[in-house]
Amino acid sequence: MSNLSIPALSLKKFLKVPETKPSSEYINGQIIQKPMPQGKHSKLRGELLSAINEVVENRKIALAFPELRCTFGGRSIVPDVAVFAWEQILLDERGEVANVFNTYPDWTIEILSPDQSQTKVTGNILHCLKYGSRFGWLIDPDERSVLVYPPKQQPELLQEEQEILPVPDLVNGFQLTVGQLFGWLKL
């Protein structure tokens, strides 16, 4: 992640600045651009979105969004995958999915890129949990590990292929092992 050379802005002014590619986040008064997703990151994100939505969307339980800007608690972040309980999905005046989400995801998933600060990404997950998220994951493709963050509990590190990744009750019926997750990287 790199700091942009934009002078410090308020969150309100930041939200009026045109989007960058890759996305920029507003954290502790700083504008920080996320790194460009690479192959492993993109593959894992796509597979996770499909697998989660396959279990929850038709049953109207939840919906997983890729890189959706979430603004709350003085930050504006863009989790790699943001999962919202069905009743928490924000709608516009036409009853369609809103463009602006001024709230936290129920489950936040981050996939670490090689040049990304694990501390900053962890900070975003902890921020989500502080404001009401039910769960967080930090996936590290290089280490083949997942740090699981249940709310108000100690994080758990999972690395063994047979370990089943804990998920929030929200996505009841979704089951994935560490081996299955990283198996998606093989063609």
N, CA and C atoms as an extended XYZ file, in Angstrom:
561
Properties=species:S:1:pos:R:3:atomname:S:1:resname:S:1:resid:I:1 pbc="F F F"
N         0.852       -1.165        0.000 N   MET     1
C         0.000        0.000        0.000 CA  MET     1
C         0.898        1.228        0.000 C   MET     1
N         0.490        2.211       -0.734 N   SER     2
C         1.294        3.428       -0.740 CA  SER     2
C         0.405        4.623       -0.483 C   SER     2
N         0.976        5.601        0.220 N   ASN     3
C         0.232        6.828        0.462 CA  ASN     3
C         0.237        7.646       -0.810 C   ASN     3
N        -0.904        8.169       -1.188 N   LEU     4
C        -0.973        9.052       -2.342 CA  LEU     4
C        -0.408       10.400       -1.954 C   LEU     4
N        -0.005       11.167       -2.922 N   SER     5
C         0.563       12.475       -2.628 CA  SER     5
C        -0.513       13.550       -2.577 C   SER     5
N        -1.693       13.173       -2.146 N   ILE     6
C        -2.795       14.125       -1.994 CA  ILE     6
C        -2.705       14.682       -0.574 C   ILE     6
N        -2.825       15.991       -0.420 N   PRO     7
C        -2.806       16.539        0.943 CA  PRO     7
C        -3.951       15.951        1.769 C   PRO     7
N        -3.766       15.950        3.085 N   ALA     8
C        -4.784       15.398        3.971 CA  ALA     8
C        -6.138       16.048        3.703 C   ALA     8
N        -7.150       15.219        3.605 N   LEU     9
C        -8.522       15.666        3.366 CA  LEU     9
C        -9.398       15.153        4.490 C   LEU     9
N       -10.536       15.753        4.647 N   SER    10
C       -11.535       15.197        5.548 CA  SER    10
C       -12.169       13.999        4.845 C   SER    10
N       -12.804       13.136        5.610 N   LEU    11
C       -13.499       11.985        5.023 CA  LEU    11
C       -14.548       12.455        4.032 C   LEU    11
N       -15.280       13.494        4.378 N   LYS    12
C       -16.328       14.026        3.496 CA  LYS    12
C       -15.742       14.460        2.152 C   LYS    12
N       -14.595       15.151        2.183 N   LYS    13
C       -13.957       15.584        0.932 CA  LYS    13
C       -13.360       14.407        0.174 C   LYS    13
N       -12.799       13.452        0.915 N   PHE    14
C       -12.235       12.259        0.280 CA  PHE    14
C       -13.298       11.544       -0.550 C   PHE    14
N       -14.511       11.435       -0.017 N   LEU    15
C       -15.578       10.713       -0.707 CA  LEU    15
C       -16.030       11.413       -1.984 C   LEU    15
N       -15.648       12.667       -2.162 N   LYS    16
C       -15.990       13.402       -3.382 CA  LYS    16
C       -14.890       13.310       -4.439 C   LYS    16
N       -13.717       12.810       -4.057 N   VAL    17
C       -12.598       12.656       -4.988 CA  VAL    17
C       -12.907       11.476       -5.912 C   VAL    17
N       -12.618       11.588       -7.216 N   PRO    18
C       -12.877       10.459       -8.126 CA  PRO    18
C       -12.139        9.191       -7.670 C   PRO    18
N       -12.768        8.059       -7.900 N   GLU    19
C       -12.180        6.773       -7.531 CA  GLU    19
C       -10.863        6.561       -8.270 C   GLU    19
N        -9.957        5.857       -7.621 N   THR    20
C        -8.680        5.502       -8.234 CA  THR    20
C        -8.708        4.020       -8.577 C   THR    20
N        -7.809        3.630       -9.435 N   LYS    21
C        -7.635        2.216       -9.766 CA  LYS    21
C        -6.179        1.881       -9.494 C   LYS    21
N        -5.857        0.982       -8.581 N   PRO    22
C        -6.778        0.346       -7.648 CA  PRO    22
C        -7.343        1.344       -6.643 C   PRO    22
N        -8.290        0.892       -5.873 N   SER    23
C        -9.010        1.756       -4.934 CA  SER    23
C        -8.100        2.355       -3.874 C   SER    23
N        -8.485        3.530       -3.416 N   SER    24
C        -7.827        4.156       -2.272 CA  SER    24
C        -8.755        4.059       -1.075 C   SER    24
N        -8.153        3.988        0.090 N   GLU    25
C        -8.920        3.926        1.321 CA  GLU    25
C        -8.576        5.138        2.176 C   GLU    25
N        -9.490        5.512        3.037 N   TYR    26
C        -9.302        6.630        3.962 CA  TYR    26
C        -9.207        6.039        5.358 C   TYR    26
N        -7.988        6.078        5.925 N   ILE    27
C        -7.714        5.445        7.209 CA  ILE    27
C        -6.959        6.422        8.091 C   ILE    27
N        -7.528        6.737        9.228 N   ASN    28
C        -6.868        7.631       10.191 CA  ASN    28
C        -6.396        8.925        9.553 C   ASN    28
N        -7.235        9.514        8.702 N   GLY    29
C        -6.910       10.782        8.071 CA  GLY    29
C        -5.950       10.684        6.901 C   GLY    29
N        -5.506        9.478        6.569 N   GLN    30
C        -4.588        9.283        5.445 CA  GLN    30
C        -5.310        8.609        4.291 C   GLN    30
N        -4.874        8.951        3.084 N   ILE    31
C        -5.381        8.292        1.891 CA  ILE    31
C        -4.340        7.260        1.473 C   ILE    31
N        -4.741        6.000        1.473 N   ILE    32
C        -3.821        4.905        1.191 CA  ILE    32
C        -4.369        4.108        0.019 C   ILE    32
N        -3.569        4.002       -1.040 N   GLN    33
C        -4.007        3.251       -2.211 CA  GLN    33
C        -3.661        1.782       -2.029 C   GLN    33
N        -4.651        0.928       -2.291 N   LYS    34
C        -4.426       -0.509       -2.220 CA  LYS    34
C        -3.537       -0.925       -3.389 C   LYS    34
N        -2.761       -2.002       -3.239 N   PRO    35
C        -1.956       -2.471       -4.369 CA  PRO    35
C        -2.848       -3.087       -5.452 C   PRO    35
N        -2.348       -3.095       -6.668 N   MET    36
C        -3.061       -3.721       -7.777 CA  MET    36
C        -3.146       -5.221       -7.503 C   MET    36
N        -4.365       -5.800       -7.560 N   PRO    37
C        -4.488       -7.241       -7.328 CA  PRO    37
C        -3.674       -8.040       -8.347 C   PRO    37
N        -3.040       -9.089       -7.851 N   GLN    38
C        -2.265       -9.966       -8.710 CA  GLN    38
C        -3.017      -11.277       -8.893 C   GLN    38
N        -2.407      -12.216       -9.592 N   GLY    39
C        -3.079      -13.450       -9.984 CA  GLY    39
C        -3.706      -14.240       -8.853 C   GLY    39
N        -2.923      -14.576       -7.828 N   LYS    40
C        -3.453      -15.389       -6.724 CA  LYS    40
C        -4.576      -14.657       -6.007 C   LYS    40
N        -4.378      -13.385       -5.775 N   HIS    41
C        -5.379      -12.551       -5.110 CA  HIS    41
C        -6.684      -12.580       -5.905 C   HIS    41
N        -6.598      -12.334       -7.199 N   SER    42
C        -7.789      -12.280       -8.048 CA  SER    42
C        -8.502      -13.624       -8.114 C   SER    42
N        -7.740      -14.698       -8.234 N   LYS    43
C        -8.333      -16.039       -8.322 CA  LYS    43
C        -9.069      -16.384       -7.028 C   LYS    43
N        -8.418      -16.142       -5.879 N   LEU    44
C        -9.052      -16.451       -4.602 CA  LEU    44
C       -10.314      -15.607       -4.397 C   LEU    44
N       -10.239      -14.317       -4.710 N   ARG    45
C       -11.399      -13.449       -4.533 CA  ARG    45
C       -12.572      -13.927       -5.389 C   ARG    45
N       -12.318      -14.228       -6.648 N   GLY    46
C       -13.379      -14.689       -7.538 CA  GLY    46
C       -14.011      -15.986       -7.071 C   GLY    46
N       -13.194      -16.941       -6.659 N   GLU    47
C       -13.719      -18.228       -6.187 CA  GLU    47
C       -14.517      -18.071       -4.894 C   GLU    47
N       -14.000      -17.228       -3.984 N   LEU    48
C       -14.726      -16.996       -2.728 CA  LEU    48
C       -16.087      -16.371       -2.982 C   LEU    48
N       -16.121      -15.358       -3.833 N   LEU    49
C       -17.401      -14.710       -4.161 CA  LEU    49
C       -18.402      -15.725       -4.697 C   LEU    49
N       -17.974      -16.523       -5.652 N   SER    50
C       -18.864      -17.528       -6.257 CA  SER    50
C       -19.325      -18.549       -5.233 C   SER    50
N       -18.386      -19.061       -4.430 N   ALA    51
C       -18.718      -20.119       -3.470 CA  ALA    51
C       -19.674      -19.602       -2.386 C   ALA    51
N       -19.410      -18.414       -1.870 N   ILE    52
C       -20.288      -17.860       -0.828 CA  ILE    52
C       -21.663      -17.562       -1.408 C   ILE    52
N       -21.703      -16.870       -2.542 N   ASN    53
C       -22.996      -16.499       -3.128 CA  ASN    53
C       -23.797      -17.715       -3.573 C   ASN    53
N       -23.120      -18.783       -3.971 N   GLU    54
C       -23.822      -20.006       -4.363 CA  GLU    54
C       -24.635      -20.569       -3.185 C   GLU    54
N       -24.120      -20.425       -1.979 N   VAL    55
C       -24.789      -20.954       -0.789 CA  VAL    55
C       -25.859      -19.998       -0.260 C   VAL    55
N       -25.632      -18.686       -0.351 N   VAL    56
C       -26.505      -17.747        0.374 CA  VAL    56
C       -27.438      -16.889       -0.478 C   VAL    56
N       -27.106      -16.638       -1.736 N   GLU    57
C       -27.885      -15.658       -2.501 CA  GLU    57
C       -29.306      -16.125       -2.803 C   GLU    57
N       -29.477      -17.314       -3.344 N   ASN    58
C       -30.826      -17.784       -3.696 CA  ASN    58
C       -31.722      -17.943       -2.481 C   ASN    58
N       -31.127      -18.231       -1.336 N   ARG    59
C       -31.893      -18.377       -0.092 CA  ARG    59
C       -32.119      -17.021        0.576 C   ARG    59
N       -31.590      -15.966       -0.039 N   LYS    60
C       -31.725      -14.591        0.463 CA  LYS    60
C       -31.255      -14.470        1.915 C   LYS    60
N       -30.102      -15.069        2.166 N   ILE    61
C       -29.483      -15.039        3.495 CA  ILE    61
C       -28.466      -13.900        3.564 C   ILE    61
N       -27.677      -13.789        2.502 N   ALA    62
C       -26.591      -12.807        2.469 CA  ALA    62
C       -26.168      -12.612        1.016 C   ALA    62
N       -25.245      -11.664        0.825 N   LEU    63
C       -24.684      -11.425       -0.501 CA  LEU    63
C       -23.244      -10.965       -0.336 C   LEU    63
N       -22.347      -11.565       -1.110 N   ALA    64
C       -20.928      -11.201       -1.091 CA  ALA    64
C       -20.643      -10.261       -2.253 C   ALA    64
N       -19.974       -9.155       -1.950 N   PHE    65
C       -19.621       -8.134       -2.945 CA  PHE    65
C       -18.106       -8.060       -3.091 C   PHE    65
N       -17.617       -7.897       -4.330 N   PRO    66
C       -16.177       -7.694       -4.519 CA  PRO    66
C       -15.820       -6.219       -4.378 C   PRO    66
N       -14.800       -5.945       -3.599 N   GLU    67
C       -14.238       -4.601       -3.475 CA  GLU    67
C       -15.294       -3.497       -3.422 C   GLU    67
N       -16.160       -3.584       -2.442 N   LEU    68
C       -17.222       -2.607       -2.239 CA  LEU    68
C       -16.768       -1.593       -1.192 C   LEU    68
N       -16.835       -0.302       -1.524 N   ARG    69
C       -16.454        0.737       -0.571 CA  ARG    69
C       -17.453        0.751        0.573 C   ARG    69
N       -16.925        0.653        1.794 N   CYS    70
C       -17.720        0.684        3.018 CA  CYS    70
C       -17.203        1.841        3.868 C   CYS    70
N       -18.069        2.785        4.178 N   THR    71
C       -17.676        3.980        4.919 CA  THR    71
C       -18.422        4.009        6.247 C   THR    71
N       -17.670        3.984        7.336 N   PHE    72
C       -18.250        3.988        8.678 CA  PHE    72
C       -17.142        4.237        9.694 C   PHE    72
N       -17.525        4.773       10.827 N   GLY    73
C       -16.585        4.953       11.923 CA  GLY    73
C       -15.377        5.811       11.580 C   GLY    73
N       -15.542        6.766       10.676 N   GLY    74
C       -14.438        7.647       10.321 CA  GLY    74
C       -13.470        7.087        9.292 C   GLY    74
N       -13.754        5.917        8.748 N   ARG    75
C       -12.910        5.311        7.710 CA  ARG    75
C       -13.756        5.019        6.476 C   ARG    75
N       -13.067        4.929        5.353 N   SER    76
C       -13.690        4.470        4.119 CA  SER    76
C       -12.763        3.411        3.546 C   SER    76
N       -13.178        2.152        3.649 N   ILE    77
C       -12.322        1.029        3.266 CA  ILE    77
C       -12.972        0.226        2.148 C   ILE    77
N       -12.157       -0.586        1.499 N   VAL    78
C       -12.623       -1.405        0.382 CA  VAL    78
C       -12.148       -2.842        0.613 C   VAL    78
N       -12.909       -3.621        1.396 N   PRO    79
C       -12.505       -5.011        1.614 CA  PRO    79
C       -12.491       -5.782        0.289 C   PRO    79
N       -11.637       -6.781        0.209 N   ASP    80
C       -11.598       -7.602       -1.005 CA  ASP    80
C       -12.939       -8.293       -1.223 C   ASP    80
N       -13.529       -8.787       -0.139 N   VAL    81
C       -14.876       -9.366       -0.187 CA  VAL    81
C       -15.626       -8.826        1.029 C   VAL    81
N       -16.778       -8.236        0.783 N   ALA    82
C       -17.640       -7.738        1.858 CA  ALA    82
C       -18.949       -8.510        1.782 C   ALA    82
N       -19.284       -9.212        2.853 N   VAL    83
C       -20.507      -10.010        2.886 CA  VAL    83
C       -21.512       -9.313        3.800 C   VAL    83
N       -22.711       -9.104        3.270 N   PHE    84
C       -23.775       -8.442        4.015 CA  PHE    84
C       -24.942       -9.395        4.198 C   PHE    84
N       -25.468       -9.437        5.429 N   ALA    85
C       -26.716      -10.167        5.669 CA  ALA    85
C       -27.777       -9.559        4.758 C   ALA    85
N       -28.695      -10.370        4.282 N   TRP    86
C       -29.699       -9.928        3.310 CA  TRP    86
C       -30.427       -8.678        3.783 C   TRP    86
N       -30.828       -8.675        5.053 N   GLU    87
C       -31.583       -7.537        5.580 CA  GLU    87
C       -30.706       -6.303        5.788 C   GLU    87
N       -29.389       -6.446        5.688 N   GLN    88
C       -28.463       -5.317        5.858 CA  GLN    88
C       -28.049       -4.687        4.519 C   GLN    88
N       -28.416       -5.320        3.415 N   ILE    89
C       -28.028       -4.790        2.105 CA  ILE    89
C       -28.772       -3.481        1.880 C   ILE    89
N       -28.020       -2.447        1.623 N   LEU    90
C       -28.620       -1.129        1.423 CA  LEU    90
C       -29.255       -1.045        0.044 C   LEU    90
N       -30.444       -0.444       -0.014 N   LEU    91
C       -31.192       -0.320       -1.267 CA  LEU    91
C       -31.401        1.152       -1.591 C   LEU    91
N       -31.545        1.438       -2.884 N   ASP    92
C       -31.844        2.812       -3.298 CA  ASP    92
C       -33.364        2.991       -3.372 C   ASP    92
N       -33.790        4.160       -3.863 N   GLU    93
C       -35.218        4.483       -3.914 CA  GLU    93
C       -36.015        3.560       -4.847 C   GLU    93
N       -35.339        2.835       -5.752 N   ARG    94
C       -36.018        1.896       -6.654 CA  ARG    94
C       -36.046        0.469       -6.106 C   ARG    94
N       -35.483        0.295       -4.926 N   GLY    95
C       -35.422       -1.044       -4.356 CA  GLY    95
C       -34.283       -1.877       -4.909 C   GLY    95
N       -33.339       -1.226       -5.554 N   GLU    96
C       -32.159       -1.908       -6.099 CA  GLU    96
C       -30.993       -1.722       -5.148 C   GLU    96
N       -29.981       -2.562       -5.309 N   VAL    97
C       -28.781       -2.435       -4.479 CA  VAL    97
C       -28.243       -1.013       -4.614 C   VAL    97
N       -27.988       -0.387       -3.472 N   ALA    98
C       -27.481        0.985       -3.455 CA  ALA    98
C       -26.041        1.029       -3.965 C   ALA    98
N       -25.624        2.175       -4.441 N   ASN    99
C       -24.235        2.376       -4.836 CA  ASN    99
C       -23.355        2.711       -3.646 C   ASN    99
N       -23.917        3.378       -2.653 N   VAL   100
C       -23.141        3.845       -1.501 CA  VAL   100
C       -23.512        3.009       -0.283 C   VAL   100
N       -22.498        2.447        0.381 N   PHE   101
C       -22.688        1.652        1.586 CA  PHE   101
C       -21.996        2.360        2.743 C   PHE   101
N       -22.762        3.119        3.508 N   ASN   102
C       -22.230        3.814        4.677 CA  ASN   102
C       -22.437        2.946        5.912 C   ASN   102
N       -21.882        1.772        5.867 N   THR   103
C       -22.009        0.813        6.960 CA  THR   103
C       -20.901       -0.229        6.843 C   THR   103
N       -20.780       -1.055        7.860 N   TYR   104
C       -19.776       -2.120        7.916 CA  TYR   104
C       -20.351       -3.401        7.310 C   TYR   104
N       -19.487       -4.236        6.750 N   PRO   105
C       -19.958       -5.542        6.284 CA  PRO   105
C       -20.156       -6.469        7.481 C   PRO   105
N       -21.031       -7.438        7.334 N   ASP   106
C       -21.213       -8.429        8.387 CA  ASP   106
C       -20.012       -9.375        8.464 C   ASP   106
N       -19.378       -9.605        7.322 N   TRP   107
C       -18.174      -10.451        7.262 CA  TRP   107
C       -17.230       -9.768        6.294 C   TRP   107
N       -16.022       -9.477        6.758 N   THR   108
C       -15.024       -8.835        5.909 CA  THR   108
C       -13.900       -9.819        5.625 C   THR   108
N       -13.532       -9.908        4.361 N   ILE   109
C       -12.474      -10.828        3.944 CA  ILE   109
C       -11.414      -10.036        3.187 C   ILE   109
N       -10.176      -10.174        3.641 N   GLU   110
C        -9.041       -9.525        2.980 CA  GLU   110
C        -8.073      -10.592        2.510 C   GLU   110
N        -7.509      -10.391        1.326 N   ILE   111
C        -6.511      -11.289        0.760 CA  ILE   111
C        -5.230      -10.485        0.642 C   ILE   111
N        -4.210      -10.909        1.347 N   LEU   112
C        -2.964      -10.161        1.409 CA  LEU   112
C        -2.211      -10.245        0.085 C   LEU   112
N        -1.803       -9.099       -0.407 N   SER   113
C        -0.954       -9.027       -1.602 CA  SER   113
C         0.497       -8.969       -1.147 C   SER   113
N         1.444       -9.394       -2.009 N   PRO   114
C         2.848       -9.444       -1.593 CA  PRO   114
C         3.400       -8.123       -1.047 C   PRO   114
N         3.002       -6.992       -1.597 N   ASP   115
C         3.569       -5.717       -1.155 CA  ASP   115
C         2.629       -4.936       -0.239 C   ASP   115
N         1.711       -5.643        0.399 N   GLN   116
C         0.715       -5.004        1.245 CA  GLN   116
C         1.105       -5.158        2.718 C   GLN   116
N         0.844       -4.140        3.505 N   SER   117
C         1.140       -4.172        4.937 CA  SER   117
C         0.097       -5.003        5.666 C   SER   117
N         0.552       -6.085        6.289 N   GLN   118
C        -0.370       -6.936        7.044 CA  GLN   118
C        -0.966       -6.154        8.210 C   GLN   118
N        -0.190       -5.252        8.791 N   THR   119
C        -0.681       -4.460        9.923 CA  THR   119
C        -1.838       -3.570        9.502 C   THR   119
N        -1.733       -2.896        8.348 N   LYS   120
C        -2.812       -2.018        7.888 CA  LYS   120
C        -4.064       -2.810        7.531 C   LYS   120
N        -3.879       -3.958        6.911 N   VAL   121
C        -5.028       -4.793        6.543 CA  VAL   121
C        -5.696       -5.336        7.806 C   VAL   121
N        -4.891       -5.782        8.761 N   THR   122
C        -5.434       -6.245       10.040 CA  THR   122
C        -6.178       -5.110       10.736 C   THR   122
N        -5.636       -3.906       10.668 N   GLY   123
C        -6.304       -2.743       11.251 CA  GLY   123
C        -7.697       -2.534       10.677 C   GLY   123
N        -7.855       -2.747        9.372 N   ASN   124
C        -9.180       -2.613        8.751 CA  ASN   124
C       -10.146       -3.689        9.255 C   ASN   124
N        -9.649       -4.912        9.406 N   ILE   125
C       -10.502       -5.990        9.920 CA  ILE   125
C       -10.929       -5.668       11.352 C   ILE   125
N        -9.990       -5.232       12.182 N   LEU   126
C       -10.310       -4.892       13.569 CA  LEU   126
C       -11.288       -3.718       13.636 C   LEU   126
N       -11.139       -2.754       12.726 N   HIS   127
C       -12.069       -1.619       12.660 CA  HIS   127
C       -13.483       -2.129       12.363 C   HIS   127
N       -13.595       -3.044       11.408 N   CYS   128
C       -14.905       -3.621       11.075 CA  CYS   128
C       -15.514       -4.315       12.293 C   CYS   128
N       -14.718       -5.115       12.995 N   LEU   129
C       -15.220       -5.828       14.167 CA  LEU   129
C       -15.647       -4.864       15.268 C   LEU   129
N       -14.889       -3.795       15.441 N   LYS   130
C       -15.214       -2.797       16.469 CA  LYS   130
C       -16.581       -2.170       16.221 C   LYS   130
N       -16.936       -1.983       14.947 N   TYR   131
C       -18.187       -1.312       14.613 CA  TYR   131
C       -19.352       -2.249       14.348 C   TYR   131
N       -19.137       -3.561       14.443 N   GLY   132
C       -20.281       -4.457       14.340 CA  GLY   132
C       -20.157       -5.645       13.407 C   GLY   132
N       -19.066       -5.761       12.652 N   SER   133
C       -18.916       -6.938       11.789 CA  SER   133
C       -18.918       -8.197       12.645 C   SER   133
N       -19.462       -9.258       12.086 N   ARG   134
C       -19.586      -10.517       12.813 CA  ARG   134
C       -18.353      -11.395       12.688 C   ARG   134
N       -17.520      -11.109       11.678 N   PHE   135
C       -16.402      -12.009       11.410 CA  PHE   135
C       -15.416      -11.332       10.474 C   PHE   135
N       -14.163      -11.770       10.520 N   GLY   136
C       -13.153      -11.305        9.587 CA  GLY   136
C       -12.192      -12.426        9.239 C   GLY   136
N       -11.708      -12.396        8.009 N   TRP   137
C       -10.660      -13.314        7.562 CA  TRP   137
C        -9.537      -12.495        6.956 C   TRP   137
N        -8.303      -12.920        7.211 N   LEU   138
C        -7.140      -12.401        6.513 CA  LEU   138
C        -6.445      -13.599        5.879 C   LEU   138
N        -6.507      -13.663        4.559 N   ILE   139
C        -5.948      -14.781        3.805 CA  ILE   139
C        -4.560      -14.383        3.304 C   ILE   139
N        -3.568      -15.227        3.580 N   ASP   140
C        -2.204      -14.982        3.123 CA  ASP   140
C        -1.818      -16.095        2.144 C   ASP   140
N        -1.925      -15.824        0.831 N   PRO   141
C        -1.629      -16.871       -0.155 CA  PRO   141
C        -0.184      -17.371       -0.101 C   PRO   141
N         0.774      -16.508        0.202 N   ASP   142
C         2.174      -16.933        0.244 CA  ASP   142
C         2.440      -17.883        1.401 C   ASP   142
N         1.817      -17.633        2.538 N   GLU   143
C         2.000      -18.477        3.723 CA  GLU   143
C         1.005      -19.638        3.771 C   GLU   143
N         0.047      -19.638        2.854 N   ARG   144
C        -1.017      -20.649        2.840 CA  ARG   144
C        -1.695      -20.709        4.205 C   ARG   144
N        -2.070      -19.532        4.697 N   SER   145
C        -2.683      -19.463        6.015 CA  SER   145
C        -3.858      -18.491        6.005 C   SER   145
N        -4.738      -18.671        6.973 N   VAL   146
C        -5.884      -17.788        7.155 CA  VAL   146
C        -5.948      -17.421        8.637 C   VAL   146
N        -5.931      -16.116        8.895 N   LEU   147
C        -6.169      -15.622       10.247 CA  LEU   147
C        -7.658      -15.342       10.331 C   LEU   147
N        -8.327      -15.993       11.264 N   VAL   148
C        -9.765      -15.853       11.436 CA  VAL   148
C       -10.002      -14.966       12.657 C   VAL   148
N       -10.839      -13.951       12.473 N   TYR   149
C       -11.138      -12.990       13.533 CA  TYR   149
C       -12.610      -13.071       13.917 C   TYR   149
N       -12.940      -13.887       14.927 N   PRO   150
C       -14.303      -13.846       15.444 CA  PRO   150
C       -14.431      -12.620       16.351 C   PRO   150
N       -15.605      -12.016       16.444 N   PRO   151
C       -15.725      -10.824       17.291 CA  PRO   151
C       -15.503      -11.161       18.767 C   PRO   151
N       -14.803      -10.271       19.450 N   LYS   152
C       -14.561      -10.363       20.898 CA  LYS   152
C       -13.874      -11.667       21.296 C   LYS   152
N       -13.088      -12.245       20.382 N   GLN   153
C       -12.323      -13.456       20.675 CA  GLN   153
C       -10.927      -13.304       20.092 C   GLN   153
N       -10.038      -14.137       20.569 N   GLN   154
C        -8.681      -14.134       20.041 CA  GLN   154
C        -8.681      -14.680       18.617 C   GLN   154
N        -7.899      -14.056       17.716 N   PRO   155
C        -7.816      -14.586       16.348 CA  PRO   155
C        -7.248      -16.005       16.357 C   PRO   155
N        -7.585      -16.743       15.316 N   GLU   156
C        -7.114      -18.117       15.189 CA  GLU   156
C        -6.396      -18.264       13.852 C   GLU   156
N        -5.211      -18.874       13.879 N   LEU   157
C        -4.428      -19.094       12.669 CA  LEU   157
C        -4.664      -20.518       12.181 C   LEU   157
N        -5.121      -20.640       10.931 N   LEU   158
C        -5.352      -21.957       10.344 CA  LEU   158
C        -4.418      -22.147        9.159 C   LEU   158
N        -3.706      -23.287        9.171 N   GLN   159
C        -2.734      -23.573        8.116 CA  GLN   159
C        -2.795      -25.013        7.609 C   GLN   159
N        -3.403      -25.887        8.377 N   GLU   160
C        -3.446      -27.298        8.000 CA  GLU   160
C        -4.541      -27.514        6.956 C   GLU   160
N        -4.232      -28.275        5.906 N   GLU   161
C        -5.155      -28.444        4.780 CA  GLU   161
C        -6.532      -28.950        5.185 C   GLU   161
N        -6.607      -29.815        6.185 N   GLN   162
C        -7.885      -30.414        6.565 CA  GLN   162
C        -8.707      -29.526        7.496 C   GLN   162
N        -8.135      -28.433        8.002 N   GLU   163
C        -8.867      -27.576        8.931 CA  GLU   163
C       -10.026      -26.876        8.230 C   GLU   163
N       -11.189      -26.926        8.873 N   ILE   164
C       -12.370      -26.246        8.347 CA  ILE   164
C       -12.343      -24.805        8.823 C   ILE   164
N       -12.482      -23.887        7.886 N   LEU   165
C       -12.444      -22.469        8.210 CA  LEU   165
C       -13.737      -22.051        8.902 C   LEU   165
N       -13.634      -21.479       10.109 N   PRO   166
C       -14.843      -20.982       10.778 CA  PRO   166
C       -15.458      -19.841        9.973 C   PRO   166
N       -16.783      -19.811        9.950 N   VAL   167
C       -17.520      -18.757        9.248 CA  VAL   167
C       -18.601      -18.224       10.182 C   VAL   167
N       -19.092      -17.022        9.918 N   PRO   168
C       -20.173      -16.520       10.769 CA  PRO   168
C       -21.448      -17.336       10.566 C   PRO   168
N       -22.287      -17.377       11.598 N   ASP   169
C       -23.566      -18.095       11.513 CA  ASP   169
C       -24.389      -17.627       10.321 C   ASP   169
N       -24.178      -16.394        9.941 N   LEU   170
C       -24.857      -15.764        8.815 CA  LEU   170
C       -24.812      -16.621        7.548 C   LEU   170
N       -23.709      -17.302        7.305 N   VAL   171
C       -23.551      -18.102        6.078 CA  VAL   171
C       -23.634      -19.590        6.384 C   VAL   171
N       -24.587      -19.943        7.226 N   ASN   172
C       -24.822      -21.328        7.588 CA  ASN   172
C       -24.936      -22.175        6.320 C   ASN   172
N       -24.181      -23.229        6.267 N   GLY   173
C       -24.196      -24.089        5.091 CA  GLY   173
C       -22.976      -23.908        4.210 C   GLY   173
N       -22.213      -22.845        4.449 N   PHE   174
C       -20.975      -22.628        3.690 CA  PHE   174
C       -19.839      -23.283        4.456 C   PHE   174
N       -19.156      -24.226        3.813 N   GLN   175
C       -18.040      -24.909        4.466 CA  GLN   175
C       -16.867      -24.970        3.506 C   GLN   175
N       -15.686      -24.692        4.049 N   LEU   176
C       -14.480      -24.639        3.239 CA  LEU   176
C       -13.298      -25.003        4.120 C   LEU   176
N       -12.429      -25.854        3.599 N   THR   177
C       -11.202      -26.177        4.328 CA  THR   177
C       -10.066      -25.302        3.796 C   THR   177
N        -9.007      -25.245        4.569 N   VAL   178
C        -7.810      -24.507        4.138 CA  VAL   178
C        -7.309      -25.102        2.814 C   VAL   178
N        -7.308      -26.419        2.714 N   GLY   179
C        -6.855      -27.088        1.490 CA  GLY   179
C        -7.710      -26.745        0.279 C   GLY   179
N        -9.018      -26.695        0.465 N   GLN   180
C        -9.914      -26.334       -0.641 CA  GLN   180
C        -9.669      -24.885       -1.074 C   GLN   180
N        -9.523      -23.991       -0.101 N   LEU   181
C        -9.291      -22.581       -0.411 CA  LEU   181
C        -8.057      -22.417       -1.285 C   LEU   181
N        -6.943      -22.953       -0.846 N   PHE   182
C        -5.706      -22.764       -1.609 CA  PHE   182
C        -5.621      -23.703       -2.813 C   PHE   182
N        -6.468      -24.749       -2.834 N   GLY   183
C        -6.564      -25.620       -4.008 CA  GLY   183
C        -7.099      -24.878       -5.222 C   GLY   183
N        -7.857      -23.797       -4.992 N   TRP   184
C        -8.386      -22.988       -6.099 CA  TRP   184
C        -7.269      -22.337       -6.899 C   TRP   184
N        -6.069      -22.275       -6.341 N   LEU   185
C        -4.951      -21.642       -7.065 CA  LEU   185
C        -4.346      -22.569       -8.121 C   LEU   185
N        -4.643      -23.858       -8.027 N   LYS   186
C        -4.125      -24.800       -9.035 CA  LYS   186
C        -5.072      -24.875      -10.207 C   LYS   186
N        -4.519      -25.021      -11.395 N   LEU   187
C        -5.363      -25.148      -12.594 CA  LEU   187
C        -5.460      -26.592      -13.028 C   LEU   187
